[in-house]
């Protein structure tokens, strides 16, 4: 049989299954020999007081051995011969779109402008060694998208997008640690995420889907105001309904959409700096101890959110025990991101500190010309006002990075 308990324990108890069994035996009246296994369902750190506690939801197996994997498995059936859907981009949006298409009985065909997740590593090394950025293979472009080599955190403050448990279970099914199902702020780690991404790709291919690297979408094929497929830089055409999962940095896609009068919606961005601090310093502050995290606690996190004159200012992508990486997607840009390996063992912690920028903040036409690109001010009849506003924000971002 099994029992579930809500516990509040010291870090050294939470860190050891044997210590946890001994605690359960003492506090819940169970014999130690009868506790055959434990499974942590939820875990969070309470560091509000000087004594730090770990809050646990634990499933206890009494004279019983667990027979399941600990995660809910999704069945992906073969979709060879089924109607195909083109997915542009192999970042998290594209990969999960492809997996969902398989669930629904469609055959996904992914086109990705960058390289596969392993080959990308060579181009990332070139950025640091040679100060050379490949515009098609960098921290933003390539299999896994911007998250593959900049952390793999799986936490969002947003509640409006629904339950994320399905996403976490799919990650576990493809090789991520089951700890992400329990942790309040789940994290896979930049060192472990590439293998998970490869496994997701293999599932897509094994089910009859396709993945094409170094294949950039150059245009949508539109007939009678209906999308019929895409044209690519390889000269190959792919036909079918299209999902654009092109991400934040694919500016050429948004220029094409605007120039061809495809309706797009203006979106705000966040702009700021990345702050780096000694990890030990953050540990000491957050855990209220001159000794820092000690032996049983992870590198400490923090979150900062406030309002200044009605505008949000907040920390973003906080990376305990991590690194700052050069995340430019072009040769004349300076922009950074943060990442952490799974052990979060660096001497440094960092986070973005950003402020909201809304489309209405930018004067119409102020960012309308950029290095010979087409004009996008509102008096250009080729563009809707919505398209114009979106490109103003994009050009503001591009000029700032340049």
Buried (B, 14 or more C-beta within 10 A) or exposed (E): EEEEBEBEBBBEBBBEEEBBBBBBBEEEEBEEEBBEBBBBBEBBBEBEEEEBBBBBBBBBBBEEEEEEEBBBEBEBEEBEEBEBBBBBBBBBBBBBBBBBBBEEEBBBBBBBBBBBBEBBBEBBEBBEEEEEBBBBBBBBBBBBBBBBBBBBBBBEEEEEEEEBEEBBBBBBBBBBBBBBBBBEBBBBBBBBBBBBBBBBBEBBEEBBBBBBBBBBBBBBBBEEEEBBBBBBEEEEEBEBBBBBBBBBBBBBBBBBBBBEEBEBEBEEBBEBEBBBBEBBEBBBBBBEBEEBBEEBBBBBBEEEEEEEEEEEBBBBBBBBBBBBBBBBBBEEBEBBBBBBBBEBEBEBBBBBBBEBBEBEEBEBBEBBEBEEBBBBBBEBEEBBEBBBBBBBBBBBBBEBBE
